[in-house]
Structures are given as C-alpha cells and as structure tokens.
Amino acid sequence: MTDMVAKTPIDQRLAGIVTPTVEGMGFRLVRLRLMAGKRVTLQIMAERSGGGMEVDDCAALSRALSAVLDVDDPIESEYRLEVSSPGIDRPLTRLEDFARWQCYQDNLETTETIDGRKRFKGVLAGVEGTQVLIEIDQDTLGLEFDWLADARLVLTAELVAASLRARKHALGPIETENIINAAVEAPALQPALQKDA
C-alpha cells in the first residue's frame, strides 16, 4: 500500500479523476471516501500544499470538482459531494504524515490482529523505513505502514495550540496567542479536548 488516501477500487478510481484538479488548484488530496447510507456521499478532504484549508478554499474546490465529476459521471446513483479540510484531529493517510505529526497523540487501527489487538493509542514517535513508530506505555512499537487500516490524531490542547500557531498568518500573532491561551487554560474546554486522552 502506498497510502490510505483512497482504499477501495472505486475510491481509487475517483481519486484518479479528481487529483489533477485538486493539485492544479494548489491543494493536496488528504482522503477520499465514497460512503453509502441514506444518501450516498462522496467525501473529499483536502488541504493547501503548505497546510490549512479555509471555507472559501472548500467552496472553490467543491465547484471545480462538481464540474469535473459531472463531465466524467463516475458515480451511477445520486450523491452528495462534501469537500472539507481534514480538521485538527485529522486522518493520517501517508507515511510522511506520521513524521510530520511526531510527538502528538494518535489512534491507529491495523488490518490484522497484532499481539491480540487491532487498536493502538499513543504518541507518534516518527517513522523508521516503512514503519510507523508509536510510544505506548513507555515502549516504542513499530507498525508496518501497510498494516494500517486507519489513523487519526487525538484532539488535545497541545494539538489545538499547534494548529492555531500554524494559522498565525490568518489571525495575527496577538489574537492567535490569546486564543491558544484560552483554549489551553479554559476548564470548560478541557473535557472536550481530553475526551480521548
């Protein structure tokens, strides 16, 4: 497996259709899923090449992808197109994502049972070759990237603060620091930020 951006054959086909437009507009495809339910939804997560995704970016990308998908018409049934940012507690879909988000908490799920379990929660310790390193109970465990079925960052105060610092250009340095301090110190936010901690 080269990445977890698009897993199923239909997702991979759709990713092949939308990726030129996504990249041509200066974005990077983070994840694509065609999900069945009451209504079929094509979920596309993207971000700017340097990170971040604003509401206007989502709207512009959605318009462009709607046009591309209307021409190619790869989905037989009616569906809803949902274009969004990966969010703060983002999925990690490429090996380099695990190096980028080193030192943050992560939930990993494997395709096969390893030492009696499929789910692992700990602090990312980077990558070594094709292995994702995760610290669990003061031990570092190496999991082959190809073994992973899903990976998502855990929402913590530290992750929120890092995300806000990365958006300094949009908010301004003083406003950013005020928001970071409020998020880290606010007792009302702590249960929500640490529910998965």
Number of C-alpha atoms within 10 A of each C-alpha: 9 9 16 22 20 21 16 13 9 14 19 15 13 20 20 12 16 19 15 13 17 21 15 10 15 12 21 19 23 23 24 23 20 18 14 10 6 6 11 15 16 19 17 26 22 25 22 18 13 10 14 17 19 12 11 9 18 19 14 12 20 18 12 15 20 14 11 14 15 10 9 10 11 12 14 6 8 9 14 13 17 15 21 21 21 19 15 17 16 17 22 24 22 17 21 14 15 24 16 13 17 17 17 20 24 27 19 22 18 19 12 13 11 12 6 7 10 15 17 18 20 23 22 25 20 21 21 13 8 13 17 26 23 28 19 13 10 9 10 15 17 16 19 16 22 16 17 20 16 15 21 17 23 23 21 23 20 16 20 18 19 14 17 21 17 15 16 14 10 11 14 11 13 10 13 19 16 10 16 20 13 13 20 17 12 12 10 9 13 14 12 13 18 12 10 13 13
